[in-house]
Each structure stands twice: as C-alpha cells, then as structure tokens.
C-alpha cells in the first residue's frame, strides 16, 4: 500500500509539472506572438535546411522574407513568392515563369511569416528546456497537433527556440511523417524595414518575357 501511495503521488506530481510547463510555454509563446504582431513590417534573413536520413538528403540554402501584416515577399533559392494578402505570385527563376492564384491561407503551410502564431491553431505546446547558443539564452518549446490525424497539420512535431532577451525566434525545426526535418535559423532580423503595399505585388515590367500562368 505504501508503494502504491508513492506511485499515485508521483503520477500526480508529474501531472502538475506538465500543467506548469504548458502554462510556461503559453506565456512564452504569447509574448513572442505579441512581439511580432506589434511590428508594422520587418525583414528576416534565414538559413533553411532540409534533412532526411533515409533518403540521404541534406540540403541548405539562404533565404529572406519581408512581412507586413498578411502580406509578404519570400525569396528562397530559385523561387520568389509575392503575396499581397489576396493574390499570390510564385516566380520560378529558372523557367522565367510566374504562377498567379488567389491566396488561400493554409494552416499546414508554416513559413517565416506565420511561425510566430502557429501555436494558436490546433496545437498543444509544452516547455522543454533552456539552452545556450553563443551568448543567447533560448527557451525551447514543443508544438504537437491536438488531433494527430488532422490532414491540415503537415508536421507532427515543431520545436521553437525563442530568445529570452526579446522573445524573438532564433530558430525552429519541423518534423513530418516522411522523415523530413525542415530547419530555419534566423541570421538577421530588421524590425525597422519599411515597405509600401506595392512591394508585395509581382511587377511584370521588371521581368522581361516572363510567362504568366494565371490559375485564378
């Protein structure tokens, strides 16, 4: 009976710890989200990495994103994406082709422009640990879908590394069921970057002879 009593206490204690961790994670995530939403527009440089041990894939390249509310411009490899909040243009440099379509926000589509608010849409979250990266102290928070079978959730696990000093994101990793690990590490952040609305629209005049594929 004594051992059973200790076991019950231990289980109860673990439940309390997990509850506290969830509240701690929520506090950190809310401050992070508030941080980004109070910035009118910003520019972020990042390093993107895709790993898949089974497929022996390990690719890495740099990218940049400029964000203003729902609008963004994403420059990554041979692809440039312009989104004015209603229409999205995907420019493929090597083909000199741009695909035009209506912008349909997808909960499963996580990128540097919306990672700060992903936790609000169908995810559980928990604080894992504190870790040091150079001179920076980071809180590590894990996200997992509340419904593992939700087709809108491409990733079963997301790890966010959030700077304790200013609640900006240092890096994050996303894991899918095909064995892919998608990693983003922020290499530069400019919260003072200014861009007018026309900046987020594809300007055909700047791309001579571009082929336009209108999918609307």
C-alpha positions as CSV (number, residue, x, y, z in Angstrom):
1,X,0.0,0.0,0.0
2,X,2.9,2.3,0.8
3,X,4.4,1.8,-2.7
4,X,1.0,2.3,-4.3
5,X,0.6,5.5,-2.4
6,X,4.0,6.8,-3.5
7,X,3.2,5.8,-7.1
8,X,0.0,7.8,-7.0
9,X,1.8,10.8,-5.6
10,X,4.5,10.6,-8.3
11,X,1.9,10.4,-11.0
12,X,0.0,13.4,-9.6
13,X,3.3,15.3,-9.3
14,X,4.2,14.6,-12.9
15,X,0.7,15.9,-14.0
16,X,1.3,19.1,-12.1
17,X,4.7,19.6,-13.7
18,X,3.3,19.1,-17.2
19,X,0.5,21.5,-16.4
20,X,3.0,24.1,-15.2
21,X,5.2,23.5,-18.3
22,X,2.1,24.2,-20.6
23,X,1.4,27.4,-18.8
24,X,5.0,28.4,-19.0
25,X,5.1,27.6,-22.7
26,X,1.9,29.6,-23.3
27,X,3.4,32.6,-21.6
28,X,6.5,32.5,-23.7
29,X,4.5,31.9,-26.9
30,X,2.1,34.7,-26.2
31,X,5.0,37.2,-25.6
32,X,6.7,36.0,-28.8
33,X,3.4,36.4,-30.8
34,X,2.7,39.9,-29.4
35,X,6.3,40.9,-30.2
36,X,5.9,40.2,-33.9
37,X,2.3,41.5,-34.2
38,X,3.3,44.9,-32.9
39,X,5.9,45.4,-35.6
40,X,4.4,47.1,-38.7
41,X,6.8,45.4,-41.1
42,X,10.1,43.6,-40.9
43,X,12.7,41.8,-42.9
44,X,14.2,38.5,-41.8
45,X,17.2,36.6,-43.3
46,X,17.4,32.9,-42.6
47,X,19.2,29.7,-43.4
48,X,16.9,26.8,-44.5
49,X,17.9,23.2,-44.2
50,X,16.2,20.0,-45.2
51,X,17.4,16.7,-43.8
52,X,16.1,13.1,-44.4
53,X,18.4,10.4,-43.2
54,X,16.6,7.6,-45.0
55,X,16.7,9.4,-48.3
56,X,20.2,10.7,-47.6
57,X,19.1,14.3,-48.2
58,X,20.9,17.2,-46.6
59,X,20.3,20.5,-48.4
60,X,20.9,24.0,-47.1
61,X,20.5,27.5,-48.6
62,X,19.8,31.0,-47.5
63,X,16.5,32.9,-47.8
64,X,14.8,36.2,-47.0
65,X,11.3,37.3,-46.1
66,X,9.7,40.7,-45.8
67,X,6.4,40.8,-43.9
68,X,3.7,43.4,-43.4
69,X,0.6,42.0,-41.8
70,X,-0.8,39.3,-44.1
71,X,1.4,40.4,-46.9
72,X,4.9,39.0,-47.6
73,X,7.7,38.5,-50.1
74,X,9.6,35.3,-49.7
75,X,12.9,34.9,-51.6
76,X,14.3,31.4,-51.4
77,X,16.6,29.7,-53.8
78,X,15.3,29.8,-57.4
79,X,11.8,30.8,-56.2
80,X,10.3,34.2,-55.3
81,X,6.8,34.5,-53.8
82,X,4.9,37.7,-53.7
83,X,1.7,37.9,-51.6
84,X,-0.5,41.0,-51.2
85,X,-2.9,39.2,-48.9
86,X,-5.4,38.5,-51.7
87,X,-3.3,37.3,-54.7
88,X,-0.1,35.2,-54.6
89,X,2.5,35.2,-57.4
90,X,5.1,32.4,-57.5
91,X,8.0,33.3,-59.7
92,X,10.3,30.4,-60.9
93,X,13.5,32.0,-61.9
94,X,15.0,29.1,-63.9
95,X,11.8,28.7,-66.0
96,X,11.1,32.5,-66.2
97,X,7.5,31.7,-65.3
98,X,5.1,33.2,-62.7
99,X,2.1,31.3,-61.4
100,X,-0.8,33.6,-60.2
101,X,-3.5,32.4,-57.9
102,X,-5.8,33.6,-55.2
103,X,-4.2,33.5,-51.8
104,X,-5.8,30.8,-49.6
105,X,-4.2,30.6,-46.1
106,X,-3.4,27.0,-45.2
107,X,-2.9,26.0,-41.6
108,X,-0.5,23.4,-42.7
109,X,1.7,25.9,-44.5
110,X,4.3,27.1,-42.0
111,X,6.9,29.6,-43.0
112,X,8.9,32.5,-41.5
113,X,5.9,34.8,-41.9
114,X,3.5,32.9,-39.7
115,X,5.5,30.6,-37.4
116,X,5.0,33.0,-34.5
117,X,1.3,32.4,-34.5
118,X,1.1,28.7,-35.4
119,X,0.6,27.6,-31.8
120,X,-2.9,29.2,-31.8
121,X,-4.4,26.9,-34.4
122,X,-4.9,23.4,-33.2
123,X,-1.6,22.7,-31.3
124,X,-0.7,21.5,-27.9
125,X,2.5,23.1,-26.5
126,X,5.0,22.4,-23.7
127,X,8.1,24.0,-22.5
128,X,11.1,21.6,-22.7
129,X,14.3,23.3,-21.6
130,X,16.6,26.3,-21.6
131,X,19.7,26.1,-23.9
132,X,22.6,28.4,-24.7
133,X,23.6,29.2,-28.3
134,X,26.6,31.5,-28.1
135,X,25.7,34.4,-25.9
136,X,22.0,33.9,-26.3
137,X,19.7,32.1,-23.9
138,X,16.8,30.3,-25.5
139,X,13.6,28.7,-24.3
140,X,12.8,25.5,-26.2
141,X,9.1,24.9,-26.7
142,X,7.5,22.0,-28.5
143,X,4.2,22.0,-30.5
144,X,2.2,19.0,-31.4
145,X,-1.2,18.8,-33.2
146,X,-4.1,18.3,-30.8
147,X,-5.5,15.9,-33.5
148,X,-2.7,13.8,-34.9
149,X,-4.9,12.8,-37.8
150,X,-5.7,16.3,-38.9
151,X,-4.9,16.5,-42.6
152,X,-4.2,20.2,-42.3
153,X,-1.3,19.6,-40.0
154,X,1.7,18.5,-42.1
155,X,4.0,18.3,-39.1
156,X,3.7,16.0,-36.1
157,X,6.3,18.0,-34.1
158,X,7.6,21.6,-34.2
159,X,10.4,22.8,-32.0
160,X,10.7,26.6,-31.4
161,X,13.8,28.2,-29.9
162,X,12.9,31.6,-28.5
163,X,15.3,34.2,-27.2
164,X,14.7,35.0,-23.6
165,X,16.0,38.6,-24.0
166,X,13.5,39.9,-26.5
167,X,11.1,36.9,-27.4
168,X,12.2,36.8,-31.0
169,X,12.6,33.4,-32.7
170,X,16.2,32.2,-33.0
171,X,15.4,29.0,-34.9
172,X,12.8,26.2,-35.4
173,X,12.6,22.7,-36.7
174,X,9.5,20.9,-38.2
175,X,9.2,17.1,-38.4
176,X,6.9,15.3,-40.9
177,X,6.0,11.6,-41.1
178,X,8.0,11.1,-44.3
179,X,11.2,11.5,-42.2
180,X,11.9,15.1,-43.3
181,X,13.2,17.7,-40.9
182,X,12.8,21.3,-42.0
183,X,15.0,23.7,-40.1
184,X,15.1,27.5,-40.2
185,X,17.8,29.6,-38.4
186,X,17.4,33.3,-38.3
187,X,20.6,35.0,-39.5
188,X,19.4,38.6,-39.5
189,X,16.3,40.5,-38.3
190,X,15.4,44.1,-39.1
191,X,12.2,45.3,-37.4
192,X,12.6,48.8,-38.9
193,X,12.3,47.7,-42.5
194,X,9.7,49.8,-44.4
195,X,7.8,48.6,-47.5
196,X,4.7,50.0,-49.2
197,X,1.9,47.8,-50.4
198,X,3.0,47.7,-54.0
199,X,6.2,46.0,-52.8
200,X,4.2,42.8,-52.2
201,X,2.9,42.5,-55.8
202,X,4.7,41.0,-58.7
203,X,5.8,43.6,-61.2
204,X,5.9,42.0,-64.7
205,X,7.7,45.0,-66.1
206,X,10.8,44.0,-64.1
207,X,10.9,40.5,-65.6
208,X,11.1,40.7,-69.4
209,X,9.5,37.9,-71.4
210,X,8.2,36.2,-68.2
211,X,5.5,33.6,-68.9
212,X,2.4,34.3,-66.8
213,X,0.3,31.3,-65.8
214,X,-3.0,32.6,-64.3
215,X,-4.6,29.9,-62.2
216,X,-7.5,32.0,-60.8
